[in-house]
Amino acid sequence: SDVYKRQDLDNQPDNLDGGNPDVKEEQKDVLDEPEPKVEEIRIDPMIEERKKTADLLKKGLSEVSRTADNSGYAFTRLTLVDKEIISLFDILSSYKHLRHVDCSSNKLTDISVFQALPHLCTLNASKNEVDKIEFLSDGTKLTFLQVLNLSNNKVRTVPPIAIVRLKRLNLNDNVVESLKRFGGHPTVECIELRRNRLKNLSGLHSCPQLVELYAAENEISDFSGLVNLTGLRKLNLRKNAIERFTNLPQLPNLYYLNLRENKVENVKEIARLKELRSLGYLNVKATPVEETLGGETKKEILMVFNELKVVNKEEVTQDDRKEAIQELEERIRQEEERKKEEEEKLREEEEERKRIAAEEEAARKAEEEERRREEEERRKEEEAKAAEEAALKAQEQADNQPG
């Protein structure tokens, strides 16, 4: 410190400055001058963030494998789960041989940087803050990507996806309102859209390889949009707003259908599902129809759709099927008897109506005959009276002539 320096100077022997008082004074003046200020160097926080991310990335590398071109060996897996990462910057360009990346549970908003990984096969970017995925429309990048998990993000719209080898797409827990821009995909086999804001499935047409579709907990009211899905085997629409099954699309291979917690009210609507020729698994638990029928739900459904293998997660046994058939036959017999009784009742009512009509007609004819008879008698009386009056008048005239 300055204080320490002055004390040291004062304690030096006089011959240090040659006994010259002017020299000693100059030394004191120099020491009294203020030290020059050192300018504070401000470091860009993003530089620090990039460095931190680069360090995390190095620590997350694993699985050394031969490179795709067989030129050497490189890390192929990257795990960056729950590291509070906000950006990956341009760091990935140094790790072009990565094939599997898990960067879930971070704060990423832009994941287009993964286009720098030409050999990427699986990407888990769930639980981030991604709101736009327009980069997926570029079919020249990510040509080996097969599994893409974007669940628990902020994606609102799904653009056309041109990733040529994509097999599984997970968009659960986003805010997707429409799929109209999506327009289908030639290779995707599984799409997950649980807990979004969909009101219909328009835009999911033309997915010839799609086998599984999960769209539970949306606001979907019908099956419209499911066009050209000839390979679809499993459809989960649990907890939506479906009431009726009108205009069902052609889904020739659909086997599994989950309609739990929808608004289906009666078995007649379920009977319409027989149009789905391959359907074997049906779940309508927690719907109005199940609440109404209770323990009889399985039997009632089997009576209108006996080909089902599983109803409400319960396997259909031969006894179940036999009981349903017997119950149906009994109801048909009772219905036939009821119809016969109704027809007999209608026949009796018709005969009674005809009898009454015949009696009324006979009474009318009798009245008409009586009226004619009375008129005839009245006419004859009038004619007789007229003849009598004419005879009297003629007699009077004859009596009045002179004799």
Residue, then its C-alpha position, 0 to 999 in steps of 0.5 A: s500500500d501507499v502507506y507501507k511505501r512511505q514508511d519504508l522510505d522514511n526509515q531508509p538511511d540518509n545516505l540513500d539519497g546522497g543526503n540531497p533533500d531535493v531527491k528525497e522530496e521528489q521521491k515522496d511526490v512520486l509516491d503521493e501521485p494516485e495510481p492509474k486506474v485499471e479498466e474493468i474488463r466485461i466478459d460477454p455472458m453468452i461467451e461464458e454460457r457457450k464455454k459452460t455448454a461446451d464443457l457440459l457437452k464434452k462431459g456428456l459424450s459416450e459410446v465410441s464407435r466406428t465412423a460412418d465412413n469407416s475412417g476412424y472412431a468417434f463418440t456417437r452418443l450425447t446426453l445433456v439431460d437437465k443441465e439448464i442449457i439455453s443454447l447449443f450455439d455452433i458447438l455441435s459442428s465439431y461432433k458430426h458423428l453423433r447418432h443419438v442425442d438426449c437434450s431433454s429437460n433444458k431451456l432450449t428454444d431453437i433446435s435447428v442446430f441439430q441439422a449440423l449432425p448428418h448421421l443423427c438417428t434419434l433426438n430427444a428434445s422433450k421438456n424444453e421451450v421449442d415453439k417452432i420446428e420449421f427446419l423439419s421441412d428441409g429434406t436435405k438435412l437429418t436424412f438418417l433421423q428416425v426417432l424425434n421426441l419433441s414432447n412437453n414443448k410449445v409447438r403450436t403448428v406442425p409444418p410439412i415434415a420432409i425428414v426422409r427416414l422418420k419413423r416415430l414422432n412425439l408431440n405430446d404435451n404441446v399446444v398444437e391446434s391444427l395439423k392441416r399444414f402437416g399433410g402426411h408423411p411417407t415413412v412415419e410409423c408412430i405419431e403421438l399427439r396427446r394433450n394438445r388442442l386439436k379439434n379434428l385430425s385433418g392433415l393426418h391423411s396420406c401416411p401409408q406406413l402409419v401403424e400407431l396414432y395416439a391423440a388422447e386428451n384433445e377436443i376431437s369430435d369425429f374421425s374426419g381427416l383419417v384418410n389413406l391410412t391403410g396401415l393404421r392398426k392402433l388408434n387411441l382417442r381417449k378423453n376427447a369429445i366423440e359422440r357419434f360414428t357417422n361417415l367413418p373413414q376406410l381403416p381396413n387394418l385398424y385393430y385397436l380403438n380406445l374411446r375411453e372417456n368420450k361421449v358415446e351414449n348408446v350401443k346403436e352408435i357402437a354398432r356402426l363400428k362394424e364398418l371397421r372390419s378388422l377391429g378386435y379391441l374396443n375400450v369405451k370405459a367411462t362413457p355415458v353408454e358404459e355408465t348406463l349399462g354397467g356390468e352388462t356393457k361387454k355383453e351388450i356390445l358383443m350383441v351388436f359386434n360379436e367379432l370383438k376380441v377385447v372389450n374394455k380391457e377384458e378378453v372376450t371368452q367363448d362363454d362371453r360370446k355364447e351368452a351374448i348370442q343367446e341373449l340376442e337370440e332371446r331378444i330376437r324371439q321376444e321381438e318377433e313375438r311382440k311383433k306378432e302380438e302387435e300384428e294380431k292386435l292390429r288385425e283384430e283392430e282392423e276387423e273391428r274397424k271393418r265390422i263397425a264400418a259394415e254396420e254403419e254402412a248397413a245402417r246407412k243403407a237401411e236409413e236410405e231405404e227407409r227414406r226412399r220408402e217414406e218418400e215413395e209413400r208420400r209421393k203415392e199419397e200426394e198422387a192419390k190426393a191429386a187424383e181425388e181432387a181432380a175427380l171432384k173438380a171434374q164432378e163439379q164441372a159436370d154438375n154445373q152444366p145445364g141439363 
